[in-house]
Amino acid sequence: MLEIRNLHARIVDDGTEIIRGLNLTVKAGEVAAIMGPNGSGKSTLSYILAGREDYEVTEGDILYNGQSILEMDPAERATSGIFLAFQYPMEIPGVATMEFLKVAMNEQRKARGEEPLKIPEFLKRVKEAAASLSMDMAMLKRPLNVGFSGGEKKRAEILQMKLLEPKLCVLDETDSGLDIDALKIVSDGVNALRAPDRAFLVITHYQRLLEHIVPDSVHVLYRGQVIKSGDKSLALDLEANGYAGVIGEAA
Amino acid sequence: MPAVQDTIDRVRKIDVDQYKYGFQTEIAMDKAPKGLSEDIIRFISAKKDEPSWMLEWRLEAYRRWLTLDEPTWARVHYPKIDFQDIYFYAAPKSTPGPTSLSDVDPELLKVYEKLGIPLREQEILAGVQKTDASELEEVSDNVYKSGRVAVDAVFDSVSVVTTFKKELAQAGVIFCSISEAIREHPELVKKYLGSVVPTSDNYYATLNSAVFTDGSFVFVPKGVRCPMELSTYFRMNEKNTGQFERTLIIAEEGAYVSYLEGCTAPQRDENQLHAAVVELVALDDAEIKYSTVQNWYPGDAEGKGGIYNFVTKRGDCRGDRSKISWTQVETGSAITWKYPSCILRGDDSSGEFYSIAVSNGYQQVDSGTKMIHLGKNTSSRIISKGIAAGFSQNTYRGQVSAHRKATNARNFTNCDSLLIGDQCGAHTVPYMEAKNSTAQFEHEATTSKISEDQKFYVMQRGIPEEEAIALIVNGFVKDVIQQLPMEFAVEAQKLIGISLEGSVG
């Protein structure tokens, strides 16, 4: 589903190279975990996948279902099925969460040539999804992410993911700022979405999240490259011994 | 970043050069000679069949105007206006008493069509004249049942027609052009005209007092709730013409009225002058809600042409417990100089000012309000949202003052500015003055940019760039949009969307 080939990318403003020859393949139905120390390029990778303009790809390619996505803008990538759950979701003052969900769902439907959802059907879907994440409907009347707690923001991200039904879900440090109960709810939400035609890229610092969202593969990112790949036991190994050993091996 | 240049290009293309109402119309016009003199004022007064007291009032204002200097304190820059190069009076020539649409100048009909005014309404506006309007009103009543908006259309210097007069008259409401009011209701005009904005008030108000040509007059008697929204539609068409409209709205004890004005003008290389005066009077327990959607031509991509909008608007909460609320959506004009204000004279009276000012291209906006607290327990609320894009400068200027006898005066002010791109500017200039120690004034101000982060986040959900910007901006102005009458809220939202399409850098 996703194939990243020898990707090099830098920050447009100052030319700093962050991704330096990254290779990664994720198959449909797979949950791939990306781990790595601070500053290794994990969040940058998620931004580049979603099409953020602050980064420029200088070499290599990103293939999604066999097609390069480098020329697509963020909205086009989103409607083609790529979803990014943000580490720090943005506040959108004055725009009710409900309104935002409706616009997003209908814009995606429009891009696929479908009719906008009828209001009762829209409400039904939102209610079901919110209930499964233990979210209060009253919260959805508030402006998106404005005054939300850390946990509420992350839940709102998963709610959007559920409703937009993407094919490639990128989760950027979704566990940061969550207490154990919230972590459980969010992980259950993600697990419920696991499907043979859907892939996940789970970016995290800690093994903790991977106890709840059990990955099929684990990749260690360091200085803009994948320096080691393995199965879920690799995450346990990192937890026990830290990154130093893996980095030493690669060097 | 390349995105910035792209944005600037797109703003130029979309907003400024494609001003939707920029057409002009070739209509046979009846004009006064260019320039300003006592003779011109006599000409205007005679054209309007005015009584002699009105002419004297005008001449007195003119003589005072000659002694005044143009104000320069606003943060706007423009070449000196040559008042001798302006036509102060222009009116569509009408054949006496047209009886059907076929008698009306087809060009005038086209204007209304282009403005998107429904055919029925056009028929009324285009004016099978007022002499025969009652019949038409009956015909059109059914059409209007849903909308319920009475319209006064002002084309350059004259009011073309006012709709719904009959139904309003049944409720005791007078809604007509100010010219007609001077002839038909001189006692009311004499009593209230100039009582809120005196002829000596300021340079442009004094000029307006001398040369005002038309505008609307509204009188809502004691205890009457005006049964529909009232609306005036202003259009400046003729080249080198100034529009000097004068509007006077009076709500007697316990009365209520909601009034909306809309404005457009053709696209021209020359600057056109618009210097209006609006006076509102609210007696005990009365409420006036005044909304404006201003979309005058802003000038082209290089800042050439466009309307100079120098307007004095003031409401007088003369009675106890009276309330005046201004809501404005300002998207057009090359230069805006406008401060709709409230004088809170009555005890327990309240004033509100809700404003959205959008500037793009080379527009200059200097707008805000004044809340003058004179009575006891008066309150005021100011919510101002400025949005600056392109190379524009957007200034909020506000004054809140409490007189020494104004015990328990309260004010809340919130000014937010949103910058789009990095070539524009937003400025906030609040003046606050409390001469009574019990006054409570609060002021909040923020300036922000639509960030790449926000735009990226919204687009990541599949919302295309232009919709993403419109969504964020409409969220930003929501507090104010909510204050507009329902029918116009949608229009205003669209207008803001169009003004800013693709303008994030």
Interface residues (C-beta under 8 A of the other chain):
Chain A: V12 D13 A50 G51 R52 E53 D54 D73 P74 A75 R77 A78 T79 F83 L84 F86 P89 M90 I92 P93 G94 V95 F100 V103 A104 E107 Q108 A111 P143 Q160 L164
Chain B: M1 A3 S451 E452 D453 Q454 F456 Y457 V458 M459 Q460 R461 G462 I463 P464 E465 E467 A468 L471 I472 N474 G475 F476 V477 K478 D479
